[in-house]
């Protein structure tokens, strides 16, 4: 009997011993099979840290004079003597997309930077140049010159990714290099219209994203990029937003080739078709977009589109909503032809529109002319007044060019001109579009008089051309 007890005890101990001996191996194998570990090991060499430095003019005057616009205006050029250049530093992330050193990141990470430094995962650093930027989609491509081929990240498919799928974010939040966070796709096609951000179509994720993650990759479980981390809601947790990588695929070649994106432009403002509108106008279709403004001399005007038209299909594809429609048009190249099915006064018709090139994505005057050189010297960039810019700057007028950038310390800034001002006249000549600037400024002119509208009131600004 005792022998049987010992035999049973030995058998039990042997089983326990086997478990104890094999358990660490089992646990190790579980960690080895963790897909996040595999992804991080594979893709980390392609994720980079981006450090930027911008020289910014700062007044050496005591408060309250340093920010007083009247003081600047009265003293004009003399005000520069009280200013000094101060380096401003920032950080972001990016990822390598070509073996020879092209890197995709956010436009806001590198915009205005005087110096861009890229740090690879192995600690090597390189100075980078900007190949192209697109403020509309907040994307930029920068380039370094490595000694050998680099590890690249493969671009995935953001259209097919599902809500609830696991994703990994890698970046440089608050300077903590190559930080890895994990979450899921929380939602798709999110819209954010706030200060500095005006974008439709974001991927939303609860993977932790913080300042410094901007421009870094959002990666699926196949190790492919599905988004570019861009924005957060600062007063919330688990609310991060990434630009779908499919948008980046469309514009990267243009950024590298032209330095900007060449997009098709129809020249209308639209809003979603509602049930009430459809009932009132006897429209059977359940989805579409209603034409609001039709801009002068645009592809839409030439095609015969009118205010109140309802566009229900584009190239035989049913229009889903405003976002779908805008993305469809933006995806086309200038010169592309769109067949639009339109409901007008209860009847269906088809119009054909040959797209123009969208005005410069930054709203800048196109380079090359005498007037452009003058505006560059003035430190002033202007854009055609689109409905988007009217909303952004809360402009009620419909005529003129909107000021989208005023260079620090420039004659335009010293003359009191601000971003969001409306340029109505140049040297007494009315301007309604960028082309209208041609001839308004005489070659060799040493001064320019601009009629500026701000808040419904106008004033003249006389500026010297350096």
Helices and strands as residue ranges (DSSP letters): H 2-32, H 35-43, G 44-46, E 47-59, G 65-67, H 69-75, G 76-82, E 83-96, E 102-105, H 107-110, E 115-119, E 125-127, E 129-134, E 139-143, E 166-171, G 173-175, E 179-194, E 197-205, E 217-219, E 225-232, E 240-244, H 245-258, E 264-265, E 268-272, H 275-280, E 289-294, H 299-303, E 310-314, E 317-318, H 322-330, E 337-344, E 347-354, E 356-357, H 370-378, E 380-384, H 387-393, E 401-406, H 411-414, E 422-426, E 429-430, G 434-437, E 447-454, E 457-464
